[in-house]
Amino acid sequence: MKKIILLLSLSFLAMPALAATAQQDKMKTCNADAAKQSLKGDARKAFMKDCLSAKKDAAAEPAKEMTPQQAKMKQCNADAAAKSLKGDERKKFMSDCLKAKK
């Protein structure tokens, strides 16, 4: 019984060390990327903040397929930008474009 309690206690103590290792690995990766880009000062700080706060590596995530509504929104947005629409004209165009059936 004492051995089980001892093993459980040690395993709980090891958990933070594993988490720290993952964070340290992320820090090393971000530092290496910042060094490759020769970043200094505020640019480096901003890069490191973004890099360390990223949930997952974008390259590791599979690309998500857009829903038909998202594809339609993207196309309407591109069309509105191509026409340089602003304000109420853009709102009306986007509304009509999104309501249109293709």
N, C-alpha and C positions, 0 to 999 in steps of 0.2 A: 504494500500500500504506500509506503514511504517513497519507494522508487517511482511509482506512478505520479505521485504529487510532485516529486522532484523533476521528472521529465516534462510534465505539464508546465511547471514554473519556468523551466529553461526554454521551452518552446515559445511561451509568451514573451520572454525576454528577447528572443531571436527575431520576432516579427518586425519590430521597428528597424532593426538592422537591415532586413531585406528591403523594406520600403526606402530607407536611406540610400541603399545601393542603387535602386532604380532612379531616384532623383539625382544621384551623383552621376550616373551614366548619361542622363539627359543633360546635365550641366556640362559634362565633357563634350558631348555632341554639339551643343549650342556654342560653346567656346570655340571649338574647332571650326564651325561654320562661320562664326564672326571673324576669326583669324584669317580664314581663306578670303573673306571679303574685305580684309584690311580695314575694318570698322574701328573708329575711335570716338571717344567722348559720348555726346548725346545720341548719336546714331547707333553706337554699340549698345548703350543702355536700352534704347527702344527695341533694338533687335533682340537682345537677351530677354527682355520682358515678354515680348511676343512669343519667342521660341520656348521659353520655360512655361508659359501659361497654356501653350497648345495642348489640347487633350491627347491627341494622337498624331503621329506622323502622317501628313497628308498623302505621302506616297504609299503608306501601308494600308490606307483605307481604299476599298474598292469604289470605283466611280458609281454614283447612284444615277439611275435612269430617271429622267424627268417624266412627270405625269403629263397627260395631254393638256391639262389646264396650265401647267408650268411652261410647257413648250409654246402654247398660244400666247401666254403673257410675255415670254421672251421675244417672240416674233413681233407682237404689237409694240413692245417697248423699243425694239430696234427700228421699226417703221416710223414711230413717233420721233425718235432721235434723228433719223435720216431726213425727216421733214422739218426738223428744228422747231417743233411745236413746243409752246410754253403755256403755262397757266391754264385758263379755262379751255382754250383750244385743245390742249393736250388731254385734259380730263375728258372732254367730249369725244375726242378721237379714240382714246383708250376704252371708254365705255362702249362705243359703237363697235370697235374692233373685237373686244372680248365677247360681246353679245352675238356677233356674226358667227354663223355656222360655216365650217369649211368642208 
